[in-house]
Amino acid sequence: MAMASDMDQRRTKGSGVKFVYATLREEILSLALAPGALLDETTLAERFGMSRSPVREALIRLAGDELVVTLANRSTVVAPIDVQSFPQYIEALDIAQRMNTRLAAALRTEADLEEIAGRQADFVAAVRTGDHLAMSEANKVFHMAIAAAGRNPFLSAFYDRLLNRGQRMLHLHFEFIEQGQGGYLLTDEHDAMLEAIAEKDAERADALAHDHTRQFRDSFIDFLKVNHLGNARMQGSAS
């Protein structure tokens, strides 16, 4: 009986970690929790009605995703959106996006095409909902389907990390566009990339991937200009 009780406790703890992690991750990516916001273990434990242990484990997982950081005083805060390193981020994203898309055009199978097309349909459906978090999640899954078709796990892992890092910026990008501030959504570009991959046109796929990155870069820079780098949700990002 004691053994069964211990197993139940571990199962409950594991479920608690997953719930706290999923809830905080969604709030961070949707910017409901602003960059720089303090994440106090005791306060979170009270909020979720559980001990500090699963909260601590959830924060460790979020740190692994680079969504939270621990300061010198051991406080945990939502990771800032680092505006100063944005040019370097875009350079890295451009290389990863072009290489993975080029490889997909060269190596894709019919099964890969079906998977990529399915993920594009999911993205279009997410756009129709107007849910920016669903859109950024679907966008990432679409691009990772392309990376999977390229069959280079090292480039794919690098790309995955960059896409994770950029999800909050993409969220702001979508919001900025839907406010009528400029730019456009990515559905047509995705369709063009899928077409180039289907035709095994690596040069066109490369060029489209480059344009895709550039469009995101330009829209996000426009967002920063309009918000004068001072939007409350970007706090701490220039430090």
LUMVO-24299 format. One record per residue (C-alpha): x, y negated, z negated; residue number from 1. Coordinates in steps of 0.02 Angstrom, whole numbers, padded with zeros to 5 digits, m for minus. Each point is the difference from the previous one (the first is absolute). Layout:
// LUMVO-24299
<pt xx="X" yy="Y" zz="Z" lumro="NUM"/>
...
// end
This chain:
// LUMVO-24299
<pt xx="00000" yy="00000" zz="00000" lumro="1"/>
<pt xx="00142" yy="m00118" zz="m00042" lumro="2"/>
<pt xx="00080" yy="00034" zz="00168" lumro="3"/>
<pt xx="m00162" yy="m00040" zz="00091" lumro="4"/>
<pt xx="m00018" yy="m00159" zz="m00101" lumro="5"/>
<pt xx="00176" yy="m00055" zz="00048" lumro="6"/>
<pt xx="m00039" yy="00033" zz="00184" lumro="7"/>
<pt xx="m00160" yy="m00103" zz="m00013" lumro="8"/>
<pt xx="00097" yy="m00143" zz="m00077" lumro="9"/>
<pt xx="00130" yy="00005" zz="00138" lumro="10"/>
<pt xx="m00137" yy="00005" zz="00132" lumro="11"/>
<pt xx="m00089" yy="m00147" zz="m00082" lumro="12"/>
<pt xx="00162" yy="m00097" zz="m00012" lumro="13"/>
<pt xx="00040" yy="00034" zz="00183" lumro="14"/>
<pt xx="m00172" yy="m00058" zz="00052" lumro="15"/>
<pt xx="00023" yy="m00156" zz="m00105" lumro="16"/>
<pt xx="00166" yy="m00040" zz="00083" lumro="17"/>
<pt xx="m00076" yy="00021" zz="00173" lumro="18"/>
<pt xx="m00149" yy="m00110" zz="m00043" lumro="19"/>
<pt xx="00106" yy="m00140" zz="m00075" lumro="20"/>
<pt xx="00124" yy="00010" zz="00144" lumro="21"/>
<pt xx="m00135" yy="m00004" zz="00134" lumro="22"/>
<pt xx="m00095" yy="m00142" zz="m00084" lumro="23"/>
<pt xx="00152" yy="m00111" zz="m00027" lumro="24"/>
<pt xx="00069" yy="00038" zz="00173" lumro="25"/>
<pt xx="m00162" yy="m00055" zz="00081" lumro="26"/>
<pt xx="m00006" yy="m00158" zz="m00105" lumro="27"/>
<pt xx="00181" yy="m00043" zz="00042" lumro="28"/>
<pt xx="m00018" yy="00033" zz="00187" lumro="29"/>
<pt xx="m00163" yy="m00097" zz="00009" lumro="30"/>
<pt xx="00081" yy="m00143" zz="m00099" lumro="31"/>
<pt xx="m00132" yy="00012" zz="m00136" lumro="32"/>
<pt xx="00156" yy="00014" zz="m00109" lumro="33"/>
<pt xx="00109" yy="m00145" zz="00053" lumro="34"/>
<pt xx="00188" yy="00013" zz="00028" lumro="35"/>
<pt xx="00086" yy="m00033" zz="m00166" lumro="36"/>
<pt xx="m00151" yy="00053" zz="m00105" lumro="37"/>
<pt xx="00049" yy="00081" zz="m00165" lumro="38"/>
<pt xx="m00045" yy="00183" zz="m00020" lumro="39"/>
<pt xx="m00001" yy="00032" zz="m00187" lumro="40"/>
<pt xx="m00010" yy="00184" zz="m00047" lumro="41"/>
<pt xx="m00104" yy="m00030" zz="m00156" lumro="42"/>
<pt xx="m00124" yy="m00111" zz="00089" lumro="43"/>
<pt xx="m00015" yy="00123" zz="00145" lumro="44"/>
<pt xx="m00022" yy="00146" zz="m00119" lumro="45"/>
<pt xx="m00145" yy="m00092" zz="m00082" lumro="46"/>
<pt xx="m00074" yy="m00044" zz="00169" lumro="47"/>
<pt xx="00003" yy="00181" zz="00061" lumro="48"/>
<pt xx="m00044" yy="00075" zz="m00168" lumro="49"/>
<pt xx="00150" yy="00113" zz="m00012" lumro="50"/>
<pt xx="00170" yy="00011" zz="m00084" lumro="51"/>
<pt xx="00152" yy="m00096" zz="00060" lumro="52"/>
<pt xx="00085" yy="00158" zz="00067" lumro="53"/>
<pt xx="m00101" yy="00021" zz="00162" lumro="54"/>
<pt xx="00005" yy="m00189" zz="00026" lumro="55"/>
<pt xx="00190" yy="00004" zz="m00014" lumro="56"/>
<pt xx="00012" yy="00144" zz="00124" lumro="57"/>
<pt xx="m00114" yy="m00091" zz="00122" lumro="58"/>
<pt xx="00111" yy="m00154" zz="m00011" lumro="59"/>
<pt xx="00153" yy="00107" zz="00034" lumro="60"/>
<pt xx="m00085" yy="00065" zz="00158" lumro="61"/>
<pt xx="m00043" yy="m00177" zz="00052" lumro="62"/>
<pt xx="00180" yy="m00052" zz="m00027" lumro="63"/>
<pt xx="00051" yy="00141" zz="00116" lumro="64"/>
<pt xx="m00116" yy="m00078" zz="00130" lumro="65"/>
<pt xx="00086" yy="m00169" zz="m00032" lumro="66"/>
<pt xx="m00167" yy="m00075" zz="m00052" lumro="67"/>
<pt xx="00053" yy="m00042" zz="m00178" lumro="68"/>
<pt xx="00167" yy="m00050" zz="m00076" lumro="69"/>
<pt xx="00071" yy="00007" zz="m00176" lumro="70"/>
<pt xx="00080" yy="m00160" zz="m00061" lumro="71"/>
<pt xx="00154" yy="m00019" zz="m00111" lumro="72"/>
<pt xx="m00114" yy="m00016" zz="m00153" lumro="73"/>
<pt xx="m00081" yy="00168" zz="00049" lumro="74"/>
<pt xx="m00163" yy="m00082" zz="00050" lumro="75"/>
<pt xx="m00082" yy="00072" zz="00155" lumro="76"/>
<pt xx="m00073" yy="m00118" zz="00130" lumro="77"/>
<pt xx="m00078" yy="00016" zz="00172" lumro="78"/>
<pt xx="00142" yy="m00012" zz="00126" lumro="79"/>
<pt xx="00015" yy="m00170" zz="00083" lumro="80"/>
<pt xx="m00024" yy="m00020" zz="00187" lumro="81"/>
<pt xx="00176" yy="m00050" zz="00047" lumro="82"/>
<pt xx="m00022" yy="m00142" zz="00125" lumro="83"/>
<pt xx="00185" yy="m00041" zz="00007" lumro="84"/>
<pt xx="00046" yy="00172" zz="00067" lumro="85"/>
<pt xx="m00143" yy="00003" zz="00127" lumro="86"/>
<pt xx="00114" yy="m00030" zz="00152" lumro="87"/>
<pt xx="00109" yy="00148" zz="m00051" lumro="88"/>
<pt xx="m00156" yy="00105" zz="m00031" lumro="89"/>
<pt xx="m00065" yy="m00038" zz="00173" lumro="90"/>
<pt xx="00167" yy="00045" zz="00079" lumro="91"/>
<pt xx="m00004" yy="00170" zz="m00084" lumro="92"/>
<pt xx="m00184" yy="00027" zz="00040" lumro="93"/>
<pt xx="00029" yy="m00043" zz="00183" lumro="94"/>
<pt xx="00140" yy="00128" zz="00017" lumro="95"/>
<pt xx="m00097" yy="00137" zz="m00089" lumro="96"/>
<pt xx="m00160" yy="m00035" zz="00095" lumro="97"/>
<pt xx="00085" yy="m00002" zz="00169" lumro="98"/>
<pt xx="00104" yy="00157" zz="m00029" lumro="99"/>
<pt xx="m00144" yy="00104" zz="m00069" lumro="100"/>
<pt xx="m00117" yy="m00055" zz="00139" lumro="101"/>
<pt xx="00132" yy="00032" zz="00134" lumro="102"/>
<pt xx="00033" yy="00174" zz="m00068" lumro="103"/>
<pt xx="m00187" yy="00037" zz="m00006" lumro="104"/>
<pt xx="m00014" yy="m00045" zz="00184" lumro="105"/>
<pt xx="00143" yy="00118" zz="00042" lumro="106"/>
<pt xx="m00048" yy="00147" zz="m00110" lumro="107"/>
<pt xx="m00187" yy="m00004" zz="m00032" lumro="108"/>
<pt xx="m00110" yy="00151" zz="00028" lumro="109"/>
<pt xx="m00185" yy="00005" zz="00043" lumro="110"/>
<pt xx="m00035" yy="00037" zz="m00183" lumro="111"/>
<pt xx="00098" yy="m00155" zz="m00048" lumro="112"/>
<pt xx="m00104" yy="m00106" zz="00119" lumro="113"/>
<pt xx="m00161" yy="00065" zz="m00076" lumro="114"/>
<pt xx="00064" yy="m00041" zz="m00174" lumro="115"/>
<pt xx="00056" yy="m00176" zz="00047" lumro="116"/>
<pt xx="m00165" yy="m00034" zz="00091" lumro="117"/>
<pt xx="m00096" yy="00061" zz="m00152" lumro="118"/>
<pt xx="00096" yy="m00115" zz="m00114" lumro="119"/>
<pt xx="m00030" yy="m00146" zz="00118" lumro="120"/>
<pt xx="m00187" yy="00038" zz="m00006" lumro="121"/>
<pt xx="00012" yy="m00005" zz="m00190" lumro="122"/>
<pt xx="00086" yy="m00170" zz="00010" lumro="123"/>
<pt xx="m00134" yy="m00071" zz="00115" lumro="124"/>
<pt xx="m00134" yy="00065" zz="m00120" lumro="125"/>
<pt xx="00091" yy="m00083" zz="m00146" lumro="126"/>
<pt xx="00006" yy="m00165" zz="00095" lumro="127"/>
<pt xx="m00188" yy="00007" zz="00022" lumro="128"/>
<pt xx="m00022" yy="00012" zz="m00189" lumro="129"/>
<pt xx="00100" yy="m00159" zz="m00031" lumro="130"/>
<pt xx="00086" yy="00087" zz="m00146" lumro="131"/>
<pt xx="00179" yy="m00063" zz="00009" lumro="132"/>
<pt xx="00071" yy="00136" zz="m00110" lumro="133"/>
<pt xx="m00082" yy="00135" zz="00105" lumro="134"/>
<pt xx="00068" yy="m00086" zz="00154" lumro="135"/>
<pt xx="00179" yy="m00007" zz="m00064" lumro="136"/>
<pt xx="m00009" yy="00181" zz="m00058" lumro="137"/>
<pt xx="m00069" yy="00057" zz="00169" lumro="138"/>
<pt xx="00131" yy="m00103" zz="00091" lumro="139"/>
<pt xx="00138" yy="00088" zz="m00096" lumro="140"/>
<pt xx="m00072" yy="00173" zz="00034" lumro="141"/>
<pt xx="m00011" yy="m00041" zz="00187" lumro="142"/>
<pt xx="00183" yy="m00050" zz="00008" lumro="143"/>
<pt xx="00056" yy="00148" zz="m00103" lumro="144"/>
<pt xx="m00092" yy="00115" zz="00123" lumro="145"/>
<pt xx="00109" yy="m00078" zz="00135" lumro="146"/>
<pt xx="00155" yy="00028" zz="m00107" lumro="147"/>
<pt xx="m00048" yy="00183" zz="m00025" lumro="148"/>
<pt xx="m00008" yy="00021" zz="00188" lumro="149"/>
<pt xx="00178" yy="m00066" zz="00011" lumro="150"/>
<pt xx="00063" yy="00147" zz="m00105" lumro="151"/>
<pt xx="00140" yy="m00092" zz="m00090" lumro="152"/>
<pt xx="m00031" yy="00017" zz="m00187" lumro="153"/>
<pt xx="00135" yy="m00127" zz="m00044" lumro="154"/>
<pt xx="m00072" yy="m00137" zz="00110" lumro="155"/>
<pt xx="m00175" yy="00048" zz="m00055" lumro="156"/>
<pt xx="00044" yy="m00015" zz="m00185" lumro="157"/>
<pt xx="00083" yy="m00169" zz="00029" lumro="158"/>
<pt xx="m00154" yy="m00059" zz="00095" lumro="159"/>
<pt xx="m00116" yy="00062" zz="m00136" lumro="160"/>
<pt xx="00094" yy="m00099" zz="m00132" lumro="161"/>
<pt xx="m00007" yy="m00158" zz="00105" lumro="162"/>
<pt xx="m00186" yy="00019" zz="00034" lumro="163"/>
<pt xx="m00031" yy="00023" zz="m00186" lumro="164"/>
<pt xx="00099" yy="m00157" zz="m00036" lumro="165"/>
<pt xx="m00101" yy="m00099" zz="00126" lumro="166"/>
<pt xx="m00177" yy="00052" zz="m00047" lumro="167"/>
<pt xx="m00037" yy="m00151" zz="m00108" lumro="168"/>
<pt xx="00067" yy="m00116" zz="00135" lumro="169"/>
<pt xx="m00109" yy="00088" zz="00128" lumro="170"/>
<pt xx="m00149" yy="m00024" zz="m00116" lumro="171"/>
<pt xx="00034" yy="m00188" zz="00000" lumro="172"/>
<pt xx="00025" yy="00006" zz="00188" lumro="173"/>
<pt xx="m00173" yy="00077" zz="00025" lumro="174"/>
<pt xx="m00082" yy="m00123" zz="m00118" lumro="175"/>
<pt xx="00085" yy="m00147" zz="00085" lumro="176"/>
<pt xx="m00061" yy="00056" zz="00171" lumro="177"/>
<pt xx="m00178" yy="00029" zz="m00058" lumro="178"/>
<pt xx="m00004" yy="m00175" zz="m00072" lumro="179"/>
<pt xx="00023" yy="m00062" zz="00179" lumro="180"/>
<pt xx="00174" yy="m00066" zz="m00035" lumro="181"/>
<pt xx="00081" yy="00079" zz="00154" lumro="182"/>
<pt xx="00069" yy="00164" zz="00064" lumro="183"/>
<pt xx="m00101" yy="00155" zz="00038" lumro="184"/>
<pt xx="m00031" yy="00174" zz="m00064" lumro="185"/>
<pt xx="00107" yy="00143" zz="00059" lumro="186"/>
<pt xx="m00127" yy="00118" zz="00079" lumro="187"/>
<pt xx="00041" yy="m00042" zz="00183" lumro="188"/>
<pt xx="00187" yy="00014" zz="m00033" lumro="189"/>
<pt xx="m00025" yy="00170" zz="m00079" lumro="190"/>
<pt xx="m00096" yy="00059" zz="00154" lumro="191"/>
<pt xx="00140" yy="m00059" zz="00114" lumro="192"/>
<pt xx="00131" yy="00089" zz="m00105" lumro="193"/>
<pt xx="m00102" yy="00160" zz="00005" lumro="194"/>
<pt xx="m00015" yy="m00015" zz="00189" lumro="195"/>
<pt xx="00189" yy="m00021" zz="00021" lumro="196"/>
<pt xx="00033" yy="00150" zz="m00113" lumro="197"/>
<pt xx="m00126" yy="00104" zz="00099" lumro="198"/>
<pt xx="00088" yy="m00047" zz="00162" lumro="199"/>
<pt xx="00170" yy="00041" zz="m00076" lumro="200"/>
<pt xx="00056" yy="m00176" zz="00046" lumro="201"/>
<pt xx="00135" yy="m00028" zz="m00131" lumro="202"/>
<pt xx="00052" yy="m00172" zz="00066" lumro="203"/>
<pt xx="m00177" yy="m00068" zz="m00007" lumro="204"/>
<pt xx="m00031" yy="00080" zz="m00170" lumro="205"/>
<pt xx="00158" yy="m00084" zz="m00064" lumro="206"/>
<pt xx="m00052" yy="m00170" zz="00069" lumro="207"/>
<pt xx="m00176" yy="00015" zz="m00071" lumro="208"/>
<pt xx="00067" yy="00048" zz="m00171" lumro="209"/>
<pt xx="00114" yy="m00152" zz="00004" lumro="210"/>
<pt xx="m00145" yy="m00115" zz="00048" lumro="211"/>
<pt xx="m00104" yy="00079" zz="m00138" lumro="212"/>
<pt xx="00129" yy="m00045" zz="m00131" lumro="213"/>
<pt xx="00022" yy="m00174" zz="00071" lumro="214"/>
<pt xx="m00187" yy="m00034" zz="m00005" lumro="215"/>
<pt xx="m00007" yy="00050" zz="m00183" lumro="216"/>
<pt xx="00153" yy="m00107" zz="m00037" lumro="217"/>
<pt xx="m00073" yy="m00155" zz="00084" lumro="218"/>
<pt xx="m00170" yy="00016" zz="m00085" lumro="219"/>
<pt xx="00077" yy="00024" zz="m00171" lumro="220"/>
<pt xx="00114" yy="m00151" zz="00024" lumro="221"/>
<pt xx="m00153" yy="m00101" zz="00050" lumro="222"/>
<pt xx="m00084" yy="00059" zz="m00160" lumro="223"/>
<pt xx="00149" yy="m00058" zz="m00102" lumro="224"/>
<pt xx="00000" yy="m00170" zz="00085" lumro="225"/>
<pt xx="m00185" yy="m00028" zz="m00032" lumro="226"/>
<pt xx="00019" yy="00054" zz="m00181" lumro="227"/>
<pt xx="00162" yy="m00097" zz="m00025" lumro="228"/>
<pt xx="00078" yy="00153" zz="m00082" lumro="229"/>
<pt xx="m00104" yy="m00046" zz="m00152" lumro="230"/>
<pt xx="m00148" yy="00116" zz="00004" lumro="231"/>
<pt xx="m00035" yy="00065" zz="m00175" lumro="232"/>
<pt xx="00008" yy="00180" zz="00060" lumro="233"/>
<pt xx="00180" yy="m00026" zz="00058" lumro="234"/>
<pt xx="00065" yy="m00058" zz="m00169" lumro="235"/>
<pt xx="00174" yy="00056" zz="m00042" lumro="236"/>
<pt xx="00036" yy="00041" zz="00182" lumro="237"/>
<pt xx="00129" yy="m00136" zz="00026" lumro="238"/>
<pt xx="00098" yy="00038" zz="m00157" lumro="239"/>
// end
